[in-house]
């Protein structure tokens, strides 16, 4: 694999930042030009798309860790899993989490004014989900160094955590039980 220069990561980060600014700038412009009522369905749709992307990664990452743990740390297969894990985290999960949070907080503020017990419980569950995301990010780095975290049973159990949080969040949003 070809080594990248130190300038390449800086350019990629600047490109990502510019893309994020354009994305959120377009949303802000749409709100200003068309008003909250016209922009809201698009914001909500983008929020749901971001959540689906984030959850896909959250559900797939533990499975990658299970397969990665079956490899010898210095093998080509382990390097392939490390690349897959890192790209899943950086290209899909991190951006999807950020978009989910930003648009979700906008909706919570503009529609609900941060009112409602269900909303507070949902935000708490999303905080926990974000913590799990952080743990996965830390584990991606550990696996990449050859420091395998947990065993297959541990990751099978960890795979259930995002699922249970997702179920709770969806029930809180749809049913609004309190």
N, C-alpha and C positions, 0 to 999 in steps of 0.2 A: 504494500500500500504506500502511496506517495505521501510524504510529509508535507504539511501545509506550512507556509511561512507565518510568522507572528502577525503580519498585517492582515492575513485572510480572516482570522476570527474577528478582528476589529471591524472589518468591512461587513462581515455577516451580521454582527451585532447592530451596526449602524443601519443596515438594510432592514433588519427586523424592526428596529425602533421606528424607522420611517414608515414602514408598512402599518404598524400599529397606530401611528399618528394619523395616517391617511384614513384608516378604517374608522377610528373614533371621531376624526374630524368630519368624515362623511355623515356619520350618525348625528353629530351635533348640528351640522348644516341642515340636514333633513328636518330636524326638530325645529330649527329656527325658521326655515323656509316654509315648511308644510304644517307646522304646529304639532303639538303633542298628540292630538287625536289621530292625525294621519300617520305620524311616524310610529305610534305605539304598536300596531300590529307587526311592523317590520322589526322593531326592537325585540318584541316578544318572540317572533320567529327565529331571529338570530340567537337569542338567549337559549331557546330550546335546542337549536342546532349545536351550539357550543356545549351544552350540557350532554347531549348525546355523544359528541366527540370525546369529551372529557371522560365520561363513564365507560366508553369503549376502551380507552386506554387504561383506566383504573381496573377494569375487569380482565384485560389481557396481560398486563404487566406481571401479576403473580404467576401466571401460567408460564411466561418466559423465564421467570426465576426458577421455577420447578425444572424446566428443561435445561437451563443453564447449570443448575446444581448437579445435574447428572454428568457433566463434562469435566474433564481434567482442566484445571485452571490455565494451563499453557497451551491448550489445543486450539486448532483452527476453529473448531466448532464453538468453543468458549468465546473466542474473539468475535465470531459472527453474532452470537447472542449479545455480547456487550454492545456491538454496533446497533443491533436492533433495539435494545433497551434504551440506549442513549437517544437514538432518533425518535423513538416513540415518545420519550419524555420531552425532548426539546422541540420537536416539530408538531406534535399533536397535543399532548397532555398539558404542557405549560401554557401555550397560547389559548387553548380551550378553557382552561381554568380561569385565566385572566379575563377573557371575554365573558365567561359565565358570571364572574364576580362583578365586573363593571356594569354589565347590562342588568344583572339581577338587583344590584343596589340602586340603579336608576329606577327600575320598576318599583322596588320597595318604597322608594322616596316619592316618586311622582304619582303612583296610584294609591298606595296605602299609607303614606306619610309615616312609615315605620311603626304603624299601629297594629295591634292584634297579637294575642298570645301565640297563635299558630305561626305567625311570621317570626316571632322571637325564637320559637322552638326550631323552626326551619333554619334560621340563620345559625343557631347553635349546631345543628346537624351538619350544615355546610362547613362550619369552622372545623368540626371533627374530620369531615371528609378531606378538607384541605390539609389537616395534620397527617392523615394517612398518605396523601399525595406527597407531602414532604418526606415521610418515612420511605416511600418508594423511591424518591429522588436520591436520598442518602444511600439506599440499597443499590441503586444503579451504579453509583460511584464505587461502592465496595465491591460489587461483582466485577466491575471493570478492572479493579486492581487485583482480582483473584482472591479477594477475601469474601468467601461465600457466607451469606447471612442466612441463618435458619436452614431448615431441611424441607423436604417436599411436603411433609405433613403440616409444618408451620405455614408454608405458603398456600396450601389448600385452605387452611383456616382463614388466613389473611384475605384470601379471595372472596370470602363471604362478608367481610366488613363493609366494603363499598356497596355490595348488594343490599345489605340490611339498611345502611344509611340511605341509599337511593329509595328504597321502599318507604321508609319513614318520611323522607322529604316529599315524595310524590303524594302520599296520603295527606300530609299537612297542607300542601298547596291546593289539592283538588277538593278535599273534604272540609278543610278549615274547621277542625273539631272544637276549637276553643279560641 
